[in-house]
Amino acid sequence: MNLCKIAVALATAATMATLAACQPSGPSAAEMDAIKAVNGAWAEHYNAGDAGAVADLYWEDGSLMAPGAPARVGRDAIREYLVAGIEGSKAGGMSMNIDHGPVNVSGNTAWQEGAFRVTDASGATVDAGKYLSVLEKRDGQWRLLRDTYNSDGPVSTAAPGPDAVTADPAHYKVEFENDKVRVLRISYGPKEKSVMHYHPKGVVVFLNDLQGRFTMPDGTTQDMQTKAGTVSWTDATTHNPENLGDKPFEVIQVELK
């Protein structure tokens, strides 16, 4: 090899070494631990009933996008949404379990995916799904910027919540029962609210005008106005009803077995 070729080879090697030194080395182990700790704390705070601590894992302009609900933007909106969900989980004896997946990082942005399970007091899985979180680093701290999850639907036939009569005997009375149906008389006073409970599928007969609100286990709400004499079908559901009106109402619910 002549001197010219040697010089070219040395220059190329030096250039490659310089380029390699300029390449980012990737996040450190401490950085990865800090990112993982954010999603790691989510279920811990949720199961402890601390909606504020969960909301603090998000940036102030962060958003939580849950299935079947509008996006909640900002810590206050996220906290308000979580309060109702935690209330329903506690009433149903349910816990959130998260299996965290891999973390990817690009500069000050990271994303993590994984799976979740909701279990009842017996440990049975009543819901399952997956999540994808986008985190951002600001002033040396990682927090959630965009957070979304999707439910795969119930994976257990177990009732996802306590029985209505057991959970709230003040509002729910059994009028008739055999091996095929159970007939409930439901009575609410003005502005009264129940606790989270479960109903199987059946038929509902409204004996009075009703103005109510139903809070679901995930914190979403459904407002309802119905006239006396209305008869409707209802699928199996877990909810927490509230009478928004100034008058009492009664409902007959025929639950199918």
Secondary structure, DSSP 4 states (H G I P E B T S, - for coil): --HHHHHHHHHHHHHHHHHHHHS-----HHHHHHHHHHHHHHHHHHHTT-HHHHHTTEEEEEEEE-TTSPPEESHHHHHHHHHHHHHHHHHTT-EEEEEEEEEEEETTEEEEEEEEEEE-TTS-EEEEEEEEEEEEEETTEEEEEEEEEEE------S-SS-BHHHH-TTTEEEEEE-SSEEEEEEEE-TT-B---EEE-SEEEEESS-EEEEEE-TTS-EEEEEE-TT-EEEE-SEEEEEEE-SSS-EEEEEEEE-
